[in-house]
Amino acid sequence: MVNSRAERGKFAVIVIFRVLESKVDEFQQALRVHSENAWGEAGSRKFVSYVDEVDPTTFYLYELYENREAFEAHTRAEYMPLFRERANPLLREPAVVLRGFPVFKEYSSPKGDI
């Protein structure tokens, strides 16, 4: 059973970026600066970037926050407009953003905390 929003606590975001082939290096540079900025944010538990094993122009960003409010603070950070300004022209299509809460109230498992 899915918990009510008030009980959900942690908040996760997955972003999928599909980058123009000729712009991969430039995108990686922008993503590095963006990630370094995000790593220092209060309320940010994880902020990890991945590249697809089959398509090197597809990147995944996994973000985990203490709660929805911490994510909202991230979206208002002063460096966000700069990242969008740098990254958006490098994309083949708009980024896909998935947002959600944990399904279960328990936040840890034998495989680690979420």
DAPENOR-V652559 format. One record per pair of residues at least 12 apart in sequence whose ideal C-beta (glycine too) atoms are under 6 Angstrom apart, sorted by the first residue. I is the first residue (numbers start at 1). J is the second residue. If there is no record, write none. Layout:
BEGIN
i=I j=J
i=I j=J
END
This chain:
BEGIN
i=2 j=103
i=3 j=105
i=8 j=101
i=9 j=67
i=10 j=102
i=11 j=65
i=11 j=67
i=11 j=68
i=11 j=71
i=12 j=64
i=12 j=100
i=13 j=63
i=13 j=99
i=14 j=62
i=14 j=98
i=15 j=61
i=15 j=95
i=15 j=97
i=16 j=60
i=16 j=96
i=17 j=59
i=17 j=95
i=18 j=58
i=18 j=92
i=18 j=93
i=19 j=57
i=19 j=90
i=19 j=91
i=20 j=90
i=20 j=92
i=21 j=57
i=23 j=90
i=24 j=57
i=26 j=90
i=27 j=90
i=30 j=86
i=30 j=87
i=31 j=49
i=34 j=83
i=35 j=47
i=35 j=49
i=37 j=79
i=41 j=74
i=43 j=65
i=43 j=66
i=43 j=70
i=44 j=65
i=45 j=64
i=46 j=64
i=47 j=63
i=48 j=62
i=49 j=61
i=102 j=114
END
